[in-house]
Amino acid sequence: MASYDLVVIGTGPGGYVCAVRAAQLGMKVAVVEKNPTLGGTCLNVGCMPSKALLHASEMFEEAGHSFAKMGVSVSAPKLDLPSMMNFKQQGIDGNVKGVDFLMKKNKIDVLKGTGKILGAGKVEVSANGSTQTVETKNIVIATGSDIARLKGIEIDEKRIVSSTGALSLEKVPERLLIIGAGVIGLELGSVWRRLGAEVMVVEFLDRILPGMDGEIAKQFQRLLEKQGFAFKLGTKVTAVDTSGKTLLAKVEPAAGGPSETIEADVVLVSIGRVPYTDGLGLKEAGVALDNRGRVQIDPHFATTVKGIYAIGDVVAGPMLAHKAEDEGVAVAEIIAGQAGHVNYDVIPAVVYTTPEVSSVGKTEEELKQAGIAYTVGKFPFTANGRSKVNQTTEGFVKVLADAKTDRVLGAHIIGREAGEMIHEAAVLMEFGGSAEDLARTCHAHPTRSEAIKEAALAVGKRAIHM
């Protein structure tokens, strides 16, 4: 029987990063993966392929609508969807091969098959009717999450699709109905809207992007509506009739009331994700779950069974790949006797649409709810030199600082490249920096990032360019 210091179940960003860090710390490590390729949802059917299609569809739209005003004359672009899908697949293959390389480089054994915990120190791996059992001093559960399903609406990944099917449609739907106005639905809606689909989004709540700063979400909705999105907020889909050539979705107010029918060619169910624990044998092993099906852990990622840990989407917290990665590093260091730690107050989030939306730290709503006195500094991209000359002036930066100490508590950006710009706020917050610190840091001119400096200056009511 093979014996290890650590066996990690799942090779998504949390799992493979955990394995690599543990190997760096001198442990003998194995990973267990049930899918044909490593990388989990993120690399295969999530973050990475969606970014490829977002980029490609953005280039298609730019060529069709923006080149001429810059003095670049091209004939109307034609969509070659199979080639675009091939572009996406090349990106997936490159990233998956990269994880394979990391396993080999760090001498990590890859056990192909479905993992089941037989108790502390034992993992059974099943594949193609055969099983093997390995011994290990420690186990990390990094099995990630699965799509959340709507009762009575069956996903076939052809006409009624999850995010997985929406990444591989064979043709552009004339009408795309998206159930759920969260990050994934809006990103994938952006792809197909640019490629020619009419997009309608139905959201149970009375706003888009639940959890994001409310003011940012309102402006974002207006920008998406300008792009052609239609929204029905405070509304629920109760059924989808698949009997005809087109889909007929029955929708009604979330609070109850008369229903109406929306016709669509494709329905994307995008109402969130749920922890994936099927077949892990957690109950039999004595690993406790909470009331939402997540693995219960203590502050050191330890479950209710000694020597078994859990990280990523399968535990509480935001379901983000980078959160899982940081937890993977932290738990590997804890197992090695070091002081692994994740600062959950400084985890950025990004919506990769055009424009992008990014956020780190507290929203205004959260600060109000907590009774924390704060000051706000805002700066629009309409007053930013680089954005003006590029004619990409949509959006603004918002900095939230403690009213007494000036310490930055949150930053929120809607605008081009917002996902890249948010990290200077994250670094500042990690070091407990103030709005004054940010305002007095010299920023290169002309850059979009100057808008962050100006928003920090605006906290003290002294923005220069506004």
ABEGO torsion letter per residue (X at the ends): XBBBABBBBEABAAAAAAAAAAAAAGBBBBBBBABABBGEAAAAABAAAAAAAAAAAAAAAAAAAAAAAAGBBBBBBBBBAAAAAAAAAAAAAAAAAAAAAAAAAAGBBBBBEBBBBAEBGBBBBBBGGBBBBBBBABBBBBAEBBBBBBBGBBBAGAABBBAAAAAABABBBABBBBBEABAAAAAAAAAAAAAGBBBBBBBABABBGBGBBAAAAAAAAAAAAAAGBBBBBGBBBABBBAABABBBBBBBBAAEEBBBBBBBABBBBBAEBBBBABGAGAAAAGBBBBAAGBBBBBAAGBBABBGBBBBEAABBEBBBAAAAAAAAAAAAAAAAGBBBBBBAABBBBBBABOBBBBBBEBBAAAAAAAGBBBBBBBBBAAABAAAAAAGBABEBBBBBBBAAAGBBABBBBBEBGAAAAAAAAAAAAAAGBBAAAAAABBBBOBBAAAAAAAAAAAAAGABAAX
